[in-house]
């Protein structure tokens, strides 16, 4: 196991990206999936704002 202390935003793209996003979202880990770089940036800003 890896102990990740900070939230991680992961951008997935490709044939099975939707399945990968679903697995990440349901994993219970502090991982947030994004569909593109704009979505990833928005999620990062949201996470930082929530943790401030």
Residue pairs with C-beta under 8 A, 6 or more apart in sequence:
4 29
4 30
4 31
6 30
7 30
7 31
7 32
7 47
7 51
8 30
8 31
8 32
9 31
9 32
9 33
9 34
9 40
9 43
9 44
9 47
10 24
10 31
10 32
10 33
10 34
11 33
11 34
11 35
11 36
11 37
11 39
11 40
12 20
12 21
12 24
12 33
12 34
12 35
13 35
13 36
17 35
20 33
21 33
21 35
24 31
24 32
24 33
25 33
32 43
32 47
34 40
34 43
